[in-house]
């Protein structure tokens, strides 16, 4: 028995490589999880603070008008950025405990970016100081619970003070300043965004398109945008852009689910005879109906695409009603908004270009000369009148430089920040890009 125990003990003390070799010879493999390090008190706080300092220092160098850029070694060519959240997300520390501290700053930057669209560097630096002084107070004997309550109380007071000092965004100068700051103090991008918003207003839709031209232009195209994408990627007509693009398409609007191809067979036959694309907006298309549409689209028999009706419940019916009015259905015939019995009722987008992307359905009319009556405008919801009809879609047709991913990303960030600024406010000393940068 003693001999057996000695052998077992020796087996446990063998190096890992020998143990694996023995298990391999016996035909057995054992997978063990990595050991976990556990730290308490000052040791744990020191490791967390070290991680916070390392990440915050890397992010903090980009703060202010004299902030520096950071080079990230990613796949392919190095990436030069001065955006706090991008830098924070790219950093992973070797030490697990320090990385846990860095994760705190990373979360602060991410949440700030999601809620405000900018200010991630400022938020990271503030979080670093709060953590630093908080840990110092705890080490000196302060009550952590009381410290947390004090921070919460101070935050509420600061929020109230900021709201009192903030003011709405007004004029092209404010728009240009906010967009320029958000895009890394790039006044060229700020000017483009300001020009685009000046043409369509704060409720308009902005899109970015590349072109082969060396000039950057801003064009306004009247139309509407719906927050829905194509049901199946097999409907795509432009593989390079992953979009569906139709011209002079027939459209079917219904609040029903389409599950059988027999329900829309007369419509398919009619559009095939007319050799016109068919665009379907329905509650859903599933089963045999979707499979048949996809197969016939791939075979070139049908030129068809479909999206799910936007929104839910009663709101969905209201949105479909809005779409029906905008696409030319009679305002005083309510039964025409929704097809109770699917038949050959197809409606034409006259001189329309229909673009459907993966996450967003975009409808742009090339020559919109229709003037809606007062009755139509009264039937439409306030949101639709404001955001879809009274403004339009402003397209930034960029020069070849817009094909650069970094430039397009800066444009997207600037547009996002402008919309958030309109919905809230900005600080007075935040207006001039040469003087401040979040």
Secondary structure per residue as TSV (DSSP state, phi and psi in degrees):
chain	resnum	aa	ss	phi	psi
A	1	X	-	360.0	-41.8
A	2	X	H	-61.5	-38.9
A	3	X	H	-62.9	-42.4
A	4	X	H	-63.5	-41.8
A	5	X	H	-64.0	-38.6
A	6	X	H	-64.0	-40.9
A	7	X	H	-64.5	-43.2
A	8	X	H	-62.9	-42.8
A	9	X	H	-64.0	-40.7
A	10	X	H	-63.8	-37.0
A	11	X	H	-63.4	-39.2
A	12	X	H	-69.8	-28.1
A	13	X	H	-89.0	-1.1
A	14	X	S	-68.2	152.3
A	15	X	-	-59.4	156.9
A	16	X	H	-61.2	-37.3
A	17	X	H	-65.0	-39.3
A	18	X	H	-68.5	-39.0
A	19	X	H	-62.4	-41.0
A	20	X	H	-65.3	-39.4
A	21	X	H	-63.4	-41.1
A	22	X	H	-64.5	-43.4
A	23	X	H	-67.0	-32.2
A	24	X	H	-66.0	-39.2
A	25	X	H	-66.4	-33.1
A	26	X	T	-84.9	-2.2
A	27	X	T	78.5	19.8
A	28	X	-	-126.0	138.1
A	29	X	-	-124.4	136.3
A	30	X	-	-120.1	125.6
A	31	X	-	-103.0	123.0
A	32	X	-	-114.4	139.8
A	33	X	-	-72.8	153.8
A	34	X	-	-65.3	147.4
A	35	X	-	-68.7	149.8
A	36	X	-	-104.6	135.1
A	37	X	-	-90.9	134.6
A	38	X	-	-121.2	127.7
A	39	X	-	-128.7	150.8
A	40	X	-	-131.2	163.3
A	41	X	H	52.3	-130.8
A	42	X	H	-64.1	-35.8
A	43	X	H	-63.0	-43.9
A	44	X	H	-68.4	-41.5
A	45	X	H	-65.4	-37.7
A	46	X	H	-65.4	-40.5
A	47	X	H	-67.4	-42.4
A	48	X	H	-62.1	-44.4
A	49	X	H	-66.0	-35.5
A	50	X	H	-62.8	-42.5
A	51	X	H	-66.1	-40.3
A	52	X	H	-61.2	-44.6
A	53	X	H	-63.1	-43.9
A	54	X	H	-62.9	-46.3
A	55	X	H	-71.9	-42.3
A	56	X	H	-65.2	-35.3
A	57	X	H	-65.7	-39.2
A	58	X	H	-67.0	-37.7
A	59	X	H	-77.5	-37.4
A	60	X	H	-66.1	-20.5
A	61	X	T	-66.8	-16.2
A	62	X	T	-90.8	0.9
A	63	X	-	-76.9	138.0
A	64	X	S	88.5	170.2
A	65	X	T	-65.0	-21.4
A	66	X	T	-101.4	16.9
A	67	X	-	-63.3	149.5
A	68	X	-	-97.6	162.1
A	69	X	-	-87.3	161.5
A	70	X	E	-124.1	135.5
A	71	X	E	-98.8	122.6
A	72	X	E	-104.6	129.2
A	73	X	-	-89.6	94.9
A	74	X	-	-112.9	-171.4
A	75	X	S	-63.5	133.8
A	76	X	S	82.7	-141.5
A	77	X	S	-73.8	151.2
A	78	X	-	-61.0	150.6
A	79	X	E	-113.1	123.6
A	80	X	E	-98.0	118.6
A	81	X	E	-137.2	160.5
A	82	X	-	-135.6	27.4
A	83	X	-	-98.1	124.2
A	84	X	H	-59.9	-46.3
A	85	X	H	-68.2	-33.9
A	86	X	H	-64.7	-42.2
A	87	X	H	-66.2	-43.8
A	88	X	H	-62.1	-40.6
A	89	X	H	-71.3	-20.2
A	90	X	H	-89.3	-6.7
A	91	X	-	-103.0	126.3
A	92	X	-	-128.8	123.3
A	93	X	-	-86.8	151.4
A	94	X	S	-70.5	-43.6
A	95	X	S	-74.5	125.4
A	96	X	H	-60.5	-39.6
A	97	X	H	-69.8	-41.2
A	98	X	H	-66.1	-35.9
A	99	X	H	-65.2	-31.1
A	100	X	H	-64.5	-38.9
A	101	X	H	-67.0	-40.5
A	102	X	H	-63.3	-32.6
A	103	X	H	-63.6	-29.6
A	104	X	H	-63.1	-46.6
A	105	X	H	-67.6	-37.4
A	106	X	H	-61.3	-40.3
A	107	X	H	-68.1	-39.2
A	108	X	H	-59.6	-46.7
A	109	X	H	-64.0	-41.7
A	110	X	H	-65.7	-44.8
A	111	X	H	-67.0	-36.9
A	112	X	H	-64.7	-40.6
A	113	X	H	-65.2	-39.5
A	114	X	H	-69.4	-37.0
A	115	X	H	-88.8	-36.4
A	116	X	H	-113.9	-23.4
A	117	X	S	86.0	-13.2
A	118	X	S	-158.9	-177.8
A	119	X	-	80.2	16.4
A	120	X	H	-69.6	-35.4
A	121	X	H	-67.0	-45.8
A	122	X	H	-60.1	-44.3
A	123	X	H	-62.8	-38.5
A	124	X	H	-66.5	-42.4
A	125	X	H	-66.8	-41.3
A	126	X	H	-63.6	-42.1
A	127	X	H	-63.1	-39.2
A	128	X	H	-59.9	-44.2
A	129	X	H	-69.4	-38.4
A	130	X	H	-62.8	-44.6
A	131	X	H	-65.9	-42.3
A	132	X	H	-61.7	-51.3
A	133	X	H	-71.4	-31.7
A	134	X	H	-65.5	-45.1
A	135	X	H	-65.0	-35.9
A	136	X	H	-64.2	-39.5
A	137	X	H	-67.5	-40.7
A	138	X	H	-64.7	-41.0
A	139	X	H	-63.4	-31.6
A	140	X	T	-80.2	-3.4
A	141	X	T	109.3	7.2
A	142	X	-	-71.1	153.7
A	143	X	-	-77.8	119.0
A	144	X	H	-59.9	-37.2
A	145	X	H	-65.8	-45.6
A	146	X	H	-63.8	-37.4
A	147	X	H	-62.3	-42.7
A	148	X	H	-64.0	-42.3
A	149	X	H	-63.9	-37.5
A	150	X	H	-65.2	-40.0
A	151	X	H	-63.7	-44.6
A	152	X	H	-60.7	-42.0
A	153	X	H	-65.2	-40.0
A	154	X	H	-66.2	-39.6
A	155	X	H	-60.9	-43.9
A	156	X	H	-61.5	-40.9
A	157	X	H	-65.7	-40.1
A	158	X	H	-65.7	-40.9
A	159	X	H	-60.7	-43.9
A	160	X	H	-62.9	-41.2
A	161	X	H	-66.4	-40.2
A	162	X	H	-64.9	-40.1
A	163	X	H	-64.2	-35.0
A	164	X	H	-69.8	-34.4
A	165	X	H	-88.8	-15.3
A	166	X	-	-76.0	156.3
A	167	X	B	-140.2	156.1
A	168	X	-	-65.2	157.8
A	169	X	-	-78.1	125.8
A	170	X	-	-135.3	135.3
A	171	X	H	80.7	162.9
A	172	X	H	-67.2	-28.5
A	173	X	H	-65.1	-42.5
A	174	X	H	-65.2	-41.7
A	175	X	H	-61.6	-46.1
A	176	X	H	-62.6	-40.3
A	177	X	H	-65.7	-47.6
A	178	X	H	-63.2	-44.2
A	179	X	H	-65.6	-39.8
A	180	X	H	-64.6	-44.2
A	181	X	H	-63.4	-43.4
A	182	X	H	-65.8	-28.8
A	183	X	T	-94.6	25.0
A	184	X	T	79.0	38.5
A	185	X	S	60.7	32.2
A	186	X	-	-95.3	102.4
A	187	X	H	-69.8	-26.1
A	188	X	H	-64.1	-46.7
A	189	X	H	-66.0	-40.2
A	190	X	H	-60.5	-39.3
A	191	X	H	-65.9	-41.2
A	192	X	H	-62.4	-45.7
A	193	X	H	-66.1	-40.7
A	194	X	H	-62.5	-41.4
A	195	X	H	-64.8	-40.8
A	196	X	H	-65.9	-44.2
A	197	X	H	-71.0	-32.2
A	198	X	H	-61.9	-29.3
A	199	X	H	-83.9	-28.6
A	200	X	H	-116.9	-11.1
A	201	X	-	85.2	171.1
A	202	X	T	-67.3	-22.0
A	203	X	T	-91.6	-1.1
A	204	X	S	-75.9	170.8
A	205	X	E	-104.5	132.9
A	206	X	E	-112.5	133.9
A	207	X	E	-131.0	156.7
A	208	X	E	-120.5	127.8
A	209	X	E	-133.7	139.6
A	210	X	E	-88.0	154.1
A	211	X	-	-144.0	166.3
A	212	X	S	-82.5	-5.0
A	213	X	S	-74.4	159.1
A	214	X	S	-92.9	-0.1
A	215	X	S	-108.2	151.4
A	216	X	-	-108.0	122.8
A	217	X	E	-125.8	157.4
A	218	X	E	-120.8	117.2
A	219	X	E	-115.5	146.3
A	220	X	E	-109.8	127.1
A	221	X	E	-125.0	120.7
A	222	X	-	-73.4	138.9
A	223	X	E	172.1	-154.6
A	224	X	E	-148.9	159.1
A	225	X	E	-126.4	136.9
A	226	X	E	-124.1	135.8
A	227	X	S	-81.5	67.5
A	228	X	-	-151.4	148.7
A	229	X	-	-116.1	174.9
A	230	X	B	-64.7	148.0
A	231	X	S	-69.9	-40.5
A	232	X	-	-127.9	136.4
A	233	X	G	-66.7	-12.4
A	234	X	G	-69.4	-13.6
A	235	X	G	-79.9	-8.8
A	236	X	-	-60.2	134.5
A	237	X	S	-106.9	-23.7
A	238	X	B	-116.8	98.0
A	239	X	T	-67.4	-30.8
A	240	X	T	-65.5	-41.2
A	241	X	T	-98.8	-5.8
A	242	X	T	56.4	48.5
A	243	X	B	-132.2	161.7
A	244	X	E	-104.5	128.0
A	245	X	E	-132.4	119.3
A	246	X	E	-120.6	154.5
A	247	X	E	-128.4	136.8
A	248	X	S	54.0	51.3
A	249	X	-	-87.9	154.5
A	250	X	E	-86.1	147.4
A	251	X	E	-130.9	140.0
A	252	X	E	-119.7	122.2
A	253	X	E	-114.7	124.1
A	254	X	-	-147.7	149.5
A	255	X	S	-98.1	17.5
A	256	X	S	-104.5	161.7
A	257	X	E	-84.6	139.3
A	258	X	E	-110.7	113.5
A	259	X	-	-116.6	-23.9
A	260	X	-	-118.4	139.1
A	261	X	G	-68.0	-22.1
A	262	X	G	-64.3	-28.1
A	263	X	G	-65.3	-29.9
A	264	X	G	-118.7	13.9
A	265	X	H	-59.9	-43.8
A	266	X	H	-59.8	-36.3
A	267	X	H	-68.3	-41.5
A	268	X	H	-63.4	-41.1
A	269	X	H	-64.2	-41.0
A	270	X	H	-67.9	-44.0
A	271	X	H	-67.3	-31.3
A	272	X	H	-66.1	-41.3
A	273	X	H	-64.0	-39.3
A	274	X	H	-79.2	-10.0
A	275	X	T	54.2	42.7
A	276	X	-	-114.8	145.2
A	277	X	-	-65.3	150.8
A	278	X	E	-117.6	127.2
A	279	X	E	-118.0	124.9
A	280	X	E	-114.0	129.3
A	281	X	E	-116.5	109.9
A	282	X	E	-136.8	166.0
A	283	X	S	-58.8	-40.7
A	284	X	E	-171.0	155.0
A	285	X	E	-130.1	118.7
A	286	X	-	-138.1	176.1
A	287	X	H	60.5	-136.6
A	288	X	H	-60.9	-38.5
A	289	X	H	-61.8	-48.2
A	290	X	H	-65.8	-43.4
A	291	X	H	-61.6	-41.6
A	292	X	H	-66.7	-41.7
A	293	X	H	-62.4	-42.3
A	294	X	H	-65.6	-45.3
A	295	X	H	-62.4	-45.9
A	296	X	H	-68.8	-29.8
A	297	X	H	-68.3	-43.5
A	298	X	H	-66.5	-31.9
A	299	X	T	-82.3	-6.3
A	300	X	T	81.9	10.6
A	301	X	S	-79.3	-39.5
A	302	X	-	-121.3	145.0
A	303	X	-	-111.2	93.1
A	304	X	E	-137.1	153.0
A	305	X	E	-151.9	157.5
A	306	X	E	-147.3	148.3
A	307	X	E	-132.3	158.4
A	308	X	E	-79.2	146.5
A	309	X	-	-61.9	136.3
A	310	X	S	-72.6	161.0
A	311	X	S	66.5	-168.0
A	312	X	-	-143.5	156.4
A	313	X	H	58.2	-138.0
A	314	X	H	-65.0	-31.6
A	315	X	H	-62.9	-35.9
A	316	X	H	-62.3	-43.7
A	317	X	H	-63.1	-38.4
A	318	X	H	-65.2	-40.5
A	319	X	H	-67.4	-42.5
A	320	X	H	-61.7	-36.8
A	321	X	H	-63.7	-41.5
A	322	X	H	-61.5	-45.1
A	323	X	H	-62.5	-40.4
A	324	X	H	-61.7	-41.7
A	325	X	H	-66.1	-46.2
A	326	X	H	-63.6	-34.3
A	327	X	T	-85.9	4.2
A	328	X	T	108.5	7.8
A	329	X	-	-74.5	154.5
A	330	X	-	-66.4	135.4
A	331	X	T	-75.8	-25.8
A	332	X	T	-98.2	11.0
A	333	X	-	-123.0	88.4
A	334	X	G	-62.9	-29.6
A	335	X	G	-68.0	-13.6
A	336	X	G	-84.4	-12.6
A	337	X	T	-65.6	-40.4
A	338	X	S	-128.3	135.4
A	339	X	-	-87.9	106.5
A	340	X	S	-70.2	-33.6
A	341	X	S	-129.0	108.3
A	342	X	-	-58.3	128.5
A	343	X	-	-144.3	-151.6
A	344	X	S	-88.8	18.5
A	345	X	-	-75.8	102.1
A	346	X	-	-117.4	146.0
A	347	X	E	-120.4	146.1
A	348	X	E	-100.5	135.5
A	349	X	-	-87.2	102.6
A	350	X	T	-78.3	120.5
A	351	X	T	58.5	35.3
A	352	X	E	-98.4	150.1
A	353	X	E	-113.4	122.9
A	354	X	E	-106.0	123.3
A	355	X	E	-122.5	124.7
A	356	X	E	-121.5	119.8
A	357	X	-	-103.6	179.0
A	358	X	S	-64.5	-42.6
A	359	X	S	-110.3	-4.6
A	360	X	-	-151.4	131.8
A	361	X	E	-94.9	122.7
A	362	X	E	-120.8	121.4
A	363	X	E	-112.7	119.2
A	364	X	E	-121.7	124.3
A	365	X	E	-93.5	130.3
A	366	X	S	-70.6	-44.2
A	367	X	S	-134.0	87.0
A	368	X	-	-91.5	102.4
A	369	X	-	-111.9	-0.8
A	370	X	-	-70.3	133.8
A	371	X	-	-109.0	116.4
A	372	X	-	-74.3	141.9
A	373	X	-	-72.8	165.3
A	374	X	H	-61.3	-33.8
A	375	X	H	-64.8	-41.8
A	376	X	H	-62.0	-43.5
A	377	X	H	-65.5	-33.0
A	378	X	H	-71.9	-29.6
A	379	X	H	-74.5	-36.3
A	380	X	S	-65.3	148.5
A	381	X	-	-68.9	155.3
A	382	X	H	-59.1	-40.0
A	383	X	H	-62.9	-41.8
A	384	X	H	-68.1	-43.2
A	385	X	I	-59.8	-42.4
A	386	X	I	-71.3	-48.4
A	387	X	I	-95.5	-23.4
A	388	X	I	-109.4	-32.8
A	389	X	I	-106.2	-43.3
A	390	X	S	-74.7	-12.2
A	391	X	S	-120.1	-104.5
A	392	X	-	150.6	-156.6
A	393	X	E	-123.5	122.9
A	394	X	E	-100.7	118.9
A	395	X	E	-105.1	124.5
A	396	X	E	-90.8	103.8
A	397	X	E	-89.9	102.8
A	398	X	E	-90.1	161.2
A	399	X	-	-72.7	-174.9
A	400	X	G	-62.0	-22.3
A	401	X	G	-66.0	-23.4
A	402	X	G	-72.4	-13.0
A	403	X	G	-70.8	-16.1
A	404	X	S	-69.1	131.3
A	405	X	H	-62.0	-38.5
A	406	X	H	-63.6	-40.7
A	407	X	H	-65.7	-43.6
A	408	X	H	-63.9	-36.8
A	409	X	H	-66.4	-40.6
A	410	X	H	-64.0	-39.6
A	411	X	H	-61.7	-44.5
A	412	X	H	-62.6	-42.1
A	413	X	H	-63.8	-43.4
A	414	X	H	-62.4	-42.5
A	415	X	H	-63.5	-43.5
A	416	X	H	-61.0	-42.6
A	417	X	H	-68.1	-34.4
A	418	X	H	-63.4	-45.2
A	419	X	H	-62.2	-40.1
A	420	X	H	-68.4	-34.5
A	421	X	H	-66.5	-37.6
A	422	X	H	-66.5	-37.4
A	423	X	H	-74.0	-21.2
A	424	X	S	-123.4	-117.7
A	425	X	-	-158.5	178.9
A	426	X	B	-131.3	161.0
A	427	X	-	-81.2	150.4
A	428	X	G	-61.5	-43.9
A	429	X	G	-84.2	13.2
A	430	X	G	-100.1	0.4
A	431	X	S	-81.3	-41.0
A	432	X	-	-87.5	119.1
A	433	X	T	-66.1	-21.7
A	434	X	T	-78.6	-12.8
A	435	X	T	-108.8	-22.2
A	436	X	-	-148.9	154.5
A	437	X	-	-155.8	129.4
A	438	X	-	-76.2	360.0
